[in-house]
Each structure stands twice: as C-alpha cells, then as structure tokens.
Amino acid sequence: MLEMILKDPIVWGSLLGLAIVVGLCGYYVYLFLHNVAEHR
C-alpha cells in the first residue's frame, strides 16, 4: 500500500500543494509578527 501511494503522481501533487499552502501560511505568520514587532 505504501509503495502504491509513493508512486502515485496524484499523491505527490497533493503533497506538493499542501506544502506550498503550509509554506505560505508560515511566511504570512512571520511577516505579520515581524511587522507587529516593528511598529511597537
């Protein structure tokens, strides 16, 4: 089962999309915290 999941391009596309979304969320959290600290 794990081998089938790792070879499926749809799974890789979903994981890549999820990684991009999580990366953007992390970037916006960093940006927000950086700007809040800057304006204090």
PyMOL Python script that loads the backbone (N, CA, C, O; Angstrom):
from pymol import cmd

cmd.read_pdbstr("""\
ATOM      1  N   MET A   1       0.832  -1.203   0.000  1.00  0.00           N
ATOM      2  CA  MET A   1       0.000   0.000   0.000  1.00  0.00           C
ATOM      3  C   MET A   1       0.873   1.262   0.000  1.00  0.00           C
ATOM      4  O   MET A   1       0.624   2.197  -0.761  1.00  0.00           O
ATOM      5  N   LEU A   2       1.887   1.276   0.855  1.00  0.00           N
ATOM      6  CA  LEU A   2       2.758   2.454   0.930  1.00  0.00           C
ATOM      7  C   LEU A   2       3.491   2.669  -0.391  1.00  0.00           C
ATOM      8  O   LEU A   2       3.677   3.806  -0.822  1.00  0.00           O
ATOM      9  N   GLU A   3       3.905   1.582  -1.030  1.00  0.00           N
ATOM     10  CA  GLU A   3       4.598   1.680  -2.312  1.00  0.00           C
ATOM     11  C   GLU A   3       3.671   2.274  -3.379  1.00  0.00           C
ATOM     12  O   GLU A   3       4.104   3.085  -4.197  1.00  0.00           O
ATOM     13  N   MET A   4       2.413   1.875  -3.370  1.00  0.00           N
ATOM     14  CA  MET A   4       1.446   2.400  -4.322  1.00  0.00           C
ATOM     15  C   MET A   4       1.239   3.903  -4.098  1.00  0.00           C
ATOM     16  O   MET A   4       1.144   4.672  -5.054  1.00  0.00           O
ATOM     17  N   ILE A   5       1.170   4.308  -2.836  1.00  0.00           N
ATOM     18  CA  ILE A   5       0.972   5.722  -2.510  1.00  0.00           C
ATOM     19  C   ILE A   5       2.173   6.548  -2.963  1.00  0.00           C
ATOM     20  O   ILE A   5       2.005   7.642  -3.502  1.00  0.00           O
ATOM     21  N   LEU A   6       3.374   6.036  -2.750  1.00  0.00           N
ATOM     22  CA  LEU A   6       4.580   6.795  -3.095  1.00  0.00           C
ATOM     23  C   LEU A   6       4.792   6.907  -4.592  1.00  0.00           C
ATOM     24  O   LEU A   6       5.464   7.832  -5.048  1.00  0.00           O
ATOM     25  N   LYS A   7       4.231   5.980  -5.374  1.00  0.00           N
ATOM     26  CA  LYS A   7       4.405   6.027  -6.829  1.00  0.00           C
ATOM     27  C   LYS A   7       3.269   6.754  -7.535  1.00  0.00           C
ATOM     28  O   LYS A   7       3.329   6.940  -8.751  1.00  0.00           O
ATOM     29  N   ASP A   8       2.242   7.169  -6.812  1.00  0.00           N
ATOM     30  CA  ASP A   8       1.077   7.799  -7.425  1.00  0.00           C
ATOM     31  C   ASP A   8       1.334   9.297  -7.617  1.00  0.00           C
ATOM     32  O   ASP A   8       1.570  10.006  -6.638  1.00  0.00           O
ATOM     33  N   PRO A   9       1.294   9.789  -8.860  1.00  0.00           N
ATOM     34  CA  PRO A   9       1.570  11.219  -9.077  1.00  0.00           C
ATOM     35  C   PRO A   9       0.513  12.136  -8.456  1.00  0.00           C
ATOM     36  O   PRO A   9       0.815  13.281  -8.119  1.00  0.00           O
ATOM     37  N   ILE A  10      -0.712  11.651  -8.301  1.00  0.00           N
ATOM     38  CA  ILE A  10      -1.753  12.479  -7.692  1.00  0.00           C
ATOM     39  C   ILE A  10      -1.413  12.754  -6.231  1.00  0.00           C
ATOM     40  O   ILE A  10      -1.624  13.862  -5.739  1.00  0.00           O
ATOM     41  N   VAL A  11      -0.887  11.748  -5.542  1.00  0.00           N
ATOM     42  CA  VAL A  11      -0.485  11.924  -4.140  1.00  0.00           C
ATOM     43  C   VAL A  11       0.634  12.951  -4.053  1.00  0.00           C
ATOM     44  O   VAL A  11       0.610  13.821  -3.183  1.00  0.00           O
ATOM     45  N   TRP A  12       1.615  12.857  -4.947  1.00  0.00           N
ATOM     46  CA  TRP A  12       2.728  13.813  -4.930  1.00  0.00           C
ATOM     47  C   TRP A  12       2.238  15.219  -5.228  1.00  0.00           C
ATOM     48  O   TRP A  12       2.718  16.181  -4.629  1.00  0.00           O
ATOM     49  N   GLY A  13       1.281  15.353  -6.152  1.00  0.00           N
ATOM     50  CA  GLY A  13       0.719  16.672  -6.438  1.00  0.00           C
ATOM     51  C   GLY A  13      -0.001  17.244  -5.240  1.00  0.00           C
ATOM     52  O   GLY A  13       0.110  18.434  -4.946  1.00  0.00           O
ATOM     53  N   SER A  14      -0.745  16.387  -4.540  1.00  0.00           N
ATOM     54  CA  SER A  14      -1.458  16.844  -3.346  1.00  0.00           C
ATOM     55  C   SER A  14      -0.477  17.251  -2.248  1.00  0.00           C
ATOM     56  O   SER A  14      -0.665  18.273  -1.588  1.00  0.00           O
ATOM     57  N   LEU A  15       0.555  16.457  -2.058  1.00  0.00           N
ATOM     58  CA  LEU A  15       1.545  16.785  -1.032  1.00  0.00           C
ATOM     59  C   LEU A  15       2.292  18.068  -1.379  1.00  0.00           C
ATOM     60  O   LEU A  15       2.594  18.871  -0.496  1.00  0.00           O
ATOM     61  N   LEU A  16       2.588  18.262  -2.657  1.00  0.00           N
ATOM     62  CA  LEU A  16       3.264  19.477  -3.079  1.00  0.00           C
ATOM     63  C   LEU A  16       2.369  20.695  -2.851  1.00  0.00           C
ATOM     64  O   LEU A  16       2.827  21.727  -2.360  1.00  0.00           O
ATOM     65  N   GLY A  17       1.096  20.567  -3.207  1.00  0.00           N
ATOM     66  CA  GLY A  17       0.160  21.657  -2.982  1.00  0.00           C
ATOM     67  C   GLY A  17       0.013  21.981  -1.510  1.00  0.00           C
ATOM     68  O   GLY A  17      -0.030  23.147  -1.120  1.00  0.00           O
ATOM     69  N   LEU A  18      -0.064  20.937  -0.693  1.00  0.00           N
ATOM     70  CA  LEU A  18      -0.178  21.127   0.749  1.00  0.00           C
ATOM     71  C   LEU A  18       1.072  21.805   1.309  1.00  0.00           C
ATOM     72  O   LEU A  18       0.976  22.683   2.168  1.00  0.00           O
ATOM     73  N   ALA A  19       2.238  21.398   0.823  1.00  0.00           N
ATOM     74  CA  ALA A  19       3.490  22.010   1.281  1.00  0.00           C
ATOM     75  C   ALA A  19       3.549  23.487   0.905  1.00  0.00           C
ATOM     76  O   ALA A  19       4.032  24.308   1.685  1.00  0.00           O
ATOM     77  N   ILE A  20       3.059  23.827  -0.287  1.00  0.00           N
ATOM     78  CA  ILE A  20       3.057  25.226  -0.710  1.00  0.00           C
ATOM     79  C   ILE A  20       2.123  26.045   0.178  1.00  0.00           C
ATOM     80  O   ILE A  20       2.470  27.151   0.592  1.00  0.00           O
ATOM     81  N   VAL A  21       0.947  25.508   0.469  1.00  0.00           N
ATOM     82  CA  VAL A  21      -0.014  26.228   1.321  1.00  0.00           C
ATOM     83  C   VAL A  21       0.555  26.428   2.722  1.00  0.00           C
ATOM     84  O   VAL A  21       0.459  27.520   3.282  1.00  0.00           O
ATOM     85  N   VAL A  22       1.145  25.379   3.288  1.00  0.00           N
ATOM     86  CA  VAL A  22       1.732  25.488   4.631  1.00  0.00           C
ATOM     87  C   VAL A  22       2.896  26.481   4.614  1.00  0.00           C
ATOM     88  O   VAL A  22       3.062  27.256   5.556  1.00  0.00           O
ATOM     89  N   GLY A  23       3.691  26.462   3.563  1.00  0.00           N
ATOM     90  CA  GLY A  23       4.796  27.411   3.446  1.00  0.00           C
ATOM     91  C   GLY A  23       4.307  28.850   3.375  1.00  0.00           C
ATOM     92  O   GLY A  23       4.874  29.734   4.018  1.00  0.00           O
ATOM     93  N   LEU A  24       3.258  29.088   2.594  1.00  0.00           N
ATOM     94  CA  LEU A  24       2.694  30.440   2.517  1.00  0.00           C
ATOM     95  C   LEU A  24       2.121  30.871   3.853  1.00  0.00           C
ATOM     96  O   LEU A  24       2.297  32.020   4.258  1.00  0.00           O
ATOM     97  N   CYS A  25       1.445  29.978   4.538  1.00  0.00           N
ATOM     98  CA  CYS A  25       0.898  30.317   5.864  1.00  0.00           C
ATOM     99  C   CYS A  25       2.025  30.688   6.825  1.00  0.00           C
ATOM    100  O   CYS A  25       1.923  31.672   7.557  1.00  0.00           O
ATOM    101  N   GLY A  26       3.086  29.908   6.819  1.00  0.00           N
ATOM    102  CA  GLY A  26       4.227  30.208   7.675  1.00  0.00           C
ATOM    103  C   GLY A  26       4.858  31.546   7.335  1.00  0.00           C
ATOM    104  O   GLY A  26       5.256  32.298   8.225  1.00  0.00           O
ATOM    105  N   TYR A  27       4.949  31.841   6.044  1.00  0.00           N
ATOM    106  CA  TYR A  27       5.522  33.121   5.619  1.00  0.00           C
ATOM    107  C   TYR A  27       4.664  34.293   6.084  1.00  0.00           C
ATOM    108  O   TYR A  27       5.192  35.297   6.559  1.00  0.00           O
ATOM    109  N   TYR A  28       3.339  34.172   5.949  1.00  0.00           N
ATOM    110  CA  TYR A  28       2.470  35.261   6.366  1.00  0.00           C
ATOM    111  C   TYR A  28       2.463  35.438   7.881  1.00  0.00           C
ATOM    112  O   TYR A  28       2.344  36.563   8.366  1.00  0.00           O
ATOM    113  N   VAL A  29       2.586  34.355   8.630  1.00  0.00           N
ATOM    114  CA  VAL A  29       2.694  34.470  10.093  1.00  0.00           C
ATOM    115  C   VAL A  29       3.983  35.208  10.446  1.00  0.00           C
ATOM    116  O   VAL A  29       3.983  36.098  11.296  1.00  0.00           O
ATOM    117  N   TYR A  30       5.084  34.830   9.785  1.00  0.00           N
ATOM    118  CA  TYR A  30       6.350  35.513  10.035  1.00  0.00           C
ATOM    119  C   TYR A  30       6.250  36.998   9.687  1.00  0.00           C
ATOM    120  O   TYR A  30       6.703  37.856  10.445  1.00  0.00           O
ATOM    121  N   LEU A  31       5.650  37.292   8.526  1.00  0.00           N
ATOM    122  CA  LEU A  31       5.519  38.675   8.091  1.00  0.00           C
ATOM    123  C   LEU A  31       4.678  39.481   9.076  1.00  0.00           C
ATOM    124  O   LEU A  31       5.023  40.613   9.414  1.00  0.00           O
ATOM    125  N   PHE A  32       3.577  38.894   9.534  1.00  0.00           N
ATOM    126  CA  PHE A  32       2.705  39.564  10.497  1.00  0.00           C
ATOM    127  C   PHE A  32       3.453  39.843  11.793  1.00  0.00           C
ATOM    128  O   PHE A  32       3.413  40.964  12.299  1.00  0.00           O
ATOM    129  N   LEU A  33       4.134  38.838  12.334  1.00  0.00           N
ATOM    130  CA  LEU A  33       4.854  39.023  13.591  1.00  0.00           C
ATOM    131  C   LEU A  33       5.988  40.034  13.435  1.00  0.00           C
ATOM    132  O   LEU A  33       6.242  40.833  14.337  1.00  0.00           O
ATOM    133  N   HIS A  34       6.664  39.997  12.297  1.00  0.00           N
ATOM    134  CA  HIS A  34       7.762  40.935  12.046  1.00  0.00           C
ATOM    135  C   HIS A  34       7.227  42.369  11.994  1.00  0.00           C
ATOM    136  O   HIS A  34       7.834  43.271  12.571  1.00  0.00           O
ATOM    137  N   ASN A  35       6.110  42.587  11.317  1.00  0.00           N
ATOM    138  CA  ASN A  35       5.549  43.939  11.219  1.00  0.00           C
ATOM    139  C   ASN A  35       4.972  44.420  12.540  1.00  0.00           C
ATOM    140  O   ASN A  35       5.061  45.608  12.850  1.00  0.00           O
ATOM    141  N   VAL A  36       4.387  43.531  13.319  1.00  0.00           N
ATOM    142  CA  VAL A  36       3.863  43.934  14.632  1.00  0.00           C
ATOM    143  C   VAL A  36       5.012  44.333  15.543  1.00  0.00           C
ATOM    144  O   VAL A  36       4.905  45.328  16.260  1.00  0.00           O
ATOM    145  N   ALA A  37       6.103  43.586  15.532  1.00  0.00           N
ATOM    146  CA  ALA A  37       7.241  43.908  16.384  1.00  0.00           C
ATOM    147  C   ALA A  37       7.903  45.202  15.949  1.00  0.00           C
ATOM    148  O   ALA A  37       8.459  45.930  16.771  1.00  0.00           O
ATOM    149  N   GLU A  38       7.843  45.488  14.652  1.00  0.00           N
ATOM    150  CA  GLU A  38       8.486  46.693  14.113  1.00  0.00           C
ATOM    151  C   GLU A  38       7.732  47.963  14.527  1.00  0.00           C
ATOM    152  O   GLU A  38       8.349  49.014  14.706  1.00  0.00           O
ATOM    153  N   HIS A  39       6.421  47.879  14.680  1.00  0.00           N
ATOM    154  CA  HIS A  39       5.618  49.069  14.963  1.00  0.00           C
ATOM    155  C   HIS A  39       5.402  49.320  16.441  1.00  0.00           C
ATOM    156  O   HIS A  39       4.654  50.229  16.802  1.00  0.00           O
ATOM    157  N   ARG A  40       6.023  48.555  17.294  1.00  0.00           N
ATOM    158  CA  ARG A  40       5.862  48.772  18.736  1.00  0.00           C
ATOM    159  C   ARG A  40       6.705  49.932  19.210  1.00  0.00           C
ATOM    160  O   ARG A  40       6.695  50.259  20.396  1.00  0.00           O
TER     161      ARG A  40
END
""", "prot")
cmd.dss("prot")
cmd.show_as("cartoon", "prot")
cmd.util.cbc("prot")
cmd.orient("prot")
